[in-house]
Amino acid sequence: MSSSSAASSRGAGHSSLVAVALGVGLGLALSHSDGAPKQGLTSLLVSAFLAASNFIPQEANHPLLMIPMACCLGLFLGLSVGAVYGLLGGVSFGGGGISVIAAKAGGDALPIFLFVTLVMLFHIAELAFVVFYHPDDVSFRSLMLSPVPYGGYSLAMIAAFAEYWLESMLFSSLSSSSASSSAASPTTKGPWIGGAVTLVGFVFGLLGWGLRAAALFTAQSNFTHLVAYFKVADHTLVTSGVYGLCRHPGYVGWFLWSVSTQVVLRNPICWVMYFYVSWRFFAGRIPPEEQTLLHFFGDAYMSYARRVPCGIPGISLLDS
């Protein structure tokens, strides 16, 4: 990489993190205004943002591109967190408060904003990792907004929004047709159960995101978004921290985060699709990556593989 390109990457990286912070602040402010985007408009805006990301070159690193994209991530996060706080503000966890929270989560608004929160946290953490540990490599790829070819990632996200709203309209229609026989209320069994599913999904989504982030920041410069096929001088085998729990905590975290987002939205079709596609993706990635790690570290990696499981069952050839 040329010195000018490295300098551009460094400038774009630090500026992007500032833009994220500014975006979060702006989003929080907008979420408490009368003109705050509702869940439907938020779904459309995030879908358009993700779709547009497919037309940006992965290697682009100009600050004039990185800053607005990073600001959008922060803006959507701030809007969603502010909306969640607005919906749950004043609700305590005692005295039936959890039931009220679950009932609110069973509505149309909270699942969308919790979903967007999980998605934006993921992308912001990916960017921050590259800025801190690979500052010369900061580019649009660092945002991980199009991690797979042919727009597959954005299509999956848009499909999640579409399934959620289609099923919401379907169930709303069914509910209205039976309203004459049973009046609906925020504490009826249906919304409470659906809300509980959403909250469980959000907790597991946070756990998956936390595991992924912990893996990145534990491995530091030893982890890259692209598989490394050549060992550099300072590349070491990391076996401590979350790497003592499983050999691929970054992938396990991503897998858990991915499928949990669909639990948040209560999307049965997309849940099956996300599970299958994610499993197939890692089934194609982990075995050749482990062969590369065996080439890099030899017996040290084999000994590590005997002690610590892969993390995603049925994928690694070293677990058999």
C-alpha positions in Angstrom: 0.0 0.0 0.0 1.4 3.4 -0.9 2.0 6.0 1.8 -0.7 8.3 0.4 -3.3 5.6 0.4 -2.3 4.6 4.0 -2.6 8.2 5.1 -6.0 8.5 3.5 -7.1 5.3 5.3 -5.9 6.6 8.6 -7.7 9.9 8.1 -10.8 8.2 7.0 -10.8 5.9 10.0 -10.5 8.4 12.7 -12.9 10.8 11.0 -15.4 7.9 10.6 -15.5 7.1 14.3 -16.1 10.8 15.0 -18.9 10.7 12.4 -20.4 7.7 14.1 -20.5 9.5 17.5 -22.1 12.6 15.9 -24.6 10.4 14.1 -25.6 8.7 17.4 -26.1 12.1 19.0 -28.2 13.3 16.1 -30.3 10.1 16.1 -31.0 10.4 19.8 -32.1 14.0 19.4 -34.3 13.1 16.4 -35.9 10.2 18.2 -37.4 12.5 20.8 -38.7 15.0 18.3 -42.2 15.1 16.7 -40.7 14.3 13.3 -38.9 11.2 14.4 -39.1 8.4 11.8 -41.5 5.7 12.8 -40.8 2.0 12.5 -42.1 1.7 8.9 -40.1 4.6 7.6 -37.0 3.4 9.5 -37.3 0.0 7.8 -37.4 1.7 4.4 -34.5 4.0 5.2 -32.3 1.2 6.5 -33.2 -1.0 3.5 -32.3 1.8 1.0 -29.0 2.4 2.9 -28.0 -1.2 2.7 -29.1 -1.6 -0.9 -27.0 1.5 -1.9 -24.0 0.1 -0.2 -23.7 -2.5 -2.9 -22.7 0.1 -5.5 -19.7 1.4 -3.5 -16.3 -0.1 -4.3 -14.9 -2.1 -1.3 -11.5 -0.5 -1.6 -12.8 3.1 -1.5 -11.4 5.0 1.5 -11.9 8.7 0.8 -13.1 10.5 3.9 -15.9 12.2 1.9 -17.3 8.7 1.4 -16.5 7.1 4.7 -17.7 9.9 6.9 -21.4 10.1 5.6 -21.6 6.3 5.6 -20.3 6.0 9.2 -22.6 8.9 10.2 -25.6 7.0 8.8 -24.7 4.0 11.0 -24.6 6.2 14.1 -27.8 8.0 13.0 -29.7 4.7 12.7 -28.3 3.4 16.0 -29.2 6.6 17.8 -32.7 6.7 16.3 -33.3 3.1 17.3 -31.9 3.3 20.8 -33.8 6.5 21.4 -37.0 4.9 20.1 -36.6 1.9 22.4 -36.0 4.2 25.4 -39.1 6.2 24.4 -41.2 3.1 24.2 -40.0 1.6 27.5 -39.3 4.8 29.4 -40.7 4.6 32.9 -41.3 0.9 32.9 -39.6 -0.8 35.8 -38.5 -4.5 36.1 -40.5 -5.0 39.2 -44.2 -5.3 40.0 -45.2 -6.8 36.6 -42.8 -4.5 34.7 -41.3 -7.4 32.7 -44.8 -8.4 31.6 -45.4 -4.8 30.4 -42.1 -4.8 28.5 -42.9 -8.1 26.9 -46.3 -6.9 25.9 -44.8 -3.7 24.3 -42.2 -5.9 22.5 -45.2 -7.8 21.1 -46.3 -4.7 19.1 -45.0 -3.5 15.8 -42.5 -0.9 16.9 -40.1 -2.4 19.3 -38.9 -5.4 17.3 -37.9 -3.2 14.4 -35.9 -0.8 16.5 -34.3 -3.7 18.5 -33.4 -5.3 15.2 -31.8 -2.1 13.8 -29.9 -1.6 17.0 -28.3 -5.1 16.7 -27.4 -4.5 13.0 -25.9 -1.1 13.6 -23.9 -2.2 16.6 -22.4 -5.0 14.5 -21.2 -2.7 11.7 -19.9 0.0 14.1 -17.8 -2.6 16.0 -16.4 -3.9 12.8 -15.3 -0.4 11.7 -13.8 0.4 15.1 -11.8 -2.8 15.1 -10.2 -2.0 11.8 -9.5 1.6 12.8 -7.7 0.5 16.0 -5.8 -2.5 14.7 -5.5 -2.1 10.9 -5.5 1.7 10.5 -3.7 1.5 7.2 -6.4 -0.8 5.7 -9.5 1.3 6.5 -11.8 1.3 3.6 -15.5 0.8 2.8 -14.9 -2.9 3.3 -14.2 -2.1 7.0 -17.9 -1.3 7.5 -18.9 -4.9 6.4 -22.0 -3.6 4.7 -21.5 -5.9 1.7 -19.5 -8.9 3.1 -20.7 -11.3 0.4 -21.0 -11.0 -3.4 -24.0 -10.0 -5.4 -25.6 -8.0 -2.7 -26.5 -11.1 -0.7 -26.2 -9.4 2.7 -28.5 -6.5 1.9 -31.0 -8.8 0.2 -31.1 -10.9 3.4 -31.7 -7.8 5.5 -34.4 -6.5 3.2 -36.0 -9.9 3.2 -36.1 -9.8 7.0 -37.9 -6.4 6.9 -40.3 -7.6 4.2 -41.2 -10.8 6.1 -41.8 -8.9 9.3 -44.2 -6.4 7.8 -46.0 -8.9 5.6 -46.6 -11.2 8.6 -47.6 -8.2 10.8 -50.2 -7.1 8.2 -51.5 -10.7 8.0 -51.8 -11.1 11.7 -53.3 -7.6 12.1 -56.0 -8.6 9.5 -56.7 -11.8 11.3 -56.9 -10.0 14.7 -59.3 -7.3 13.3 -61.6 -10.0 11.9 -61.9 -11.6 15.3 -62.1 -8.3 17.3 -65.9 -8.6 17.7 -65.5 -11.8 19.7 -62.5 -10.9 21.8 -61.2 -7.3 22.4 -57.4 -7.1 22.2 -55.4 -5.5 24.9 -51.6 -4.9 25.5 -51.5 -7.6 28.1 -53.2 -10.4 26.2 -51.4 -13.8 25.9 -50.5 -13.4 22.2 -48.6 -10.1 22.4 -47.0 -11.2 25.7 -45.6 -14.4 24.2 -44.5 -12.7 21.0 -42.8 -10.0 23.0 -41.0 -12.5 25.2 -39.6 -14.2 22.0 -38.4 -10.8 20.8 -36.6 -10.0 24.1 -35.0 -13.4 24.2 -33.8 -13.0 20.6 -32.4 -9.5 21.5 -30.5 -10.9 24.5 -28.9 -13.7 22.4 -28.2 -11.2 19.6 -26.3 -9.0 22.1 -24.4 -12.1 23.3 -23.5 -13.0 19.7 -22.4 -9.5 18.9 -20.4 -9.3 22.2 -18.7 -12.6 21.4 -17.8 -11.4 17.9 -16.5 -8.1 19.2 -14.5 -9.8 22.0 -12.9 -12.1 19.4 -11.9 -9.2 17.3 -10.4 -7.1 20.0 -8.7 -10.1 21.7 -7.0 -11.2 18.5 -6.2 -7.6 17.6 -4.0 -7.4 14.5 -4.0 -11.2 14.2 -7.6 -11.1 12.9 -8.5 -9.8 9.5 -11.7 -9.5 7.6 -10.1 -11.3 4.6 -8.6 -14.7 5.2 -4.7 -14.3 5.3 -2.9 -16.9 3.2 0.5 -15.7 4.0 1.9 -15.5 7.5 3.4 -12.1 8.4 6.2 -11.7 11.0 3.9 -10.6 13.9 1.1 -13.1 13.3 0.7 -15.2 16.5 -1.7 -17.9 17.5 -4.2 -16.5 19.9 -5.6 -19.1 22.4 -6.5 -16.9 25.4 -9.8 -15.1 26.4 -12.7 -16.1 24.3 -10.4 -18.2 22.1 -10.2 -20.5 25.1 -13.9 -21.2 24.7 -13.9 -22.1 21.0 -11.4 -21.8 18.1 -13.6 -19.4 16.1 -15.4 -17.1 18.5 -15.7 -14.4 15.8 -17.6 -16.8 13.6 -19.7 -18.3 16.4 -20.6 -14.8 17.5 -21.6 -13.8 14.0 -23.6 -17.0 13.6 -25.5 -16.4 16.9 -26.0 -12.7 16.1 -27.3 -13.5 12.6 -30.0 -16.0 13.6 -31.0 -14.1 16.7 -31.9 -11.0 14.7 -34.6 -13.1 13.1 -35.8 -14.2 16.5 -36.1 -10.5 17.4 -38.4 -10.0 14.4 -40.2 -13.3 15.0 -39.5 -14.3 11.3 -39.8 -18.0 11.0 -38.9 -18.1 7.3 -35.9 -15.9 7.5 -34.7 -17.6 10.6 -34.5 -20.9 8.7 -32.8 -19.1 5.8 -30.3 -17.3 8.0 -29.5 -20.4 9.8 -28.9 -22.4 6.7 -27.0 -19.8 4.7 -24.8 -18.9 7.7 -24.0 -22.5 8.4 -23.1 -23.1 4.7 -21.0 -20.0 4.7 -18.9 -21.1 7.6 -18.8 -24.7 6.4 -17.1 -23.4 3.3 -14.8 -21.0 5.2 -13.6 -22.7 8.3 -12.0 -25.9 7.0 -9.7 -24.2 4.4 -8.9 -21.5 7.0 -7.9 -24.2 9.5 -5.6 -25.8 6.9 -4.0 -22.5 6.5 -3.6 -22.1 10.3 -2.0 -25.6 10.4 0.4 -24.5 7.8 1.2 -21.3 9.8 1.5 -22.9 13.3 1.9 -26.6 12.8 1.7 -28.8 15.9 0.8 -25.8 18.1 -2.5 -25.3 16.2 -3.2 -29.1 16.2 -2.7 -29.2 20.0 -5.0 -26.2 20.4 -7.6 -27.9 18.2 -7.5 -31.0 20.3 -8.2 -29.0 23.5 -10.7 -26.4 22.2 -13.8 -27.1 20.0 -14.5 -25.3 16.8 -17.6 -23.6 18.2 -20.0 -24.4 15.3 -20.8 -28.2 15.2 -20.4 -30.3 12.1 -18.1 -28.0 10.3 -14.4 -28.5 11.3 -12.6 -31.5 10.0 -10.3 -31.3 13.0 -13.2 -32.1 15.4 -14.0 -35.5 13.8 
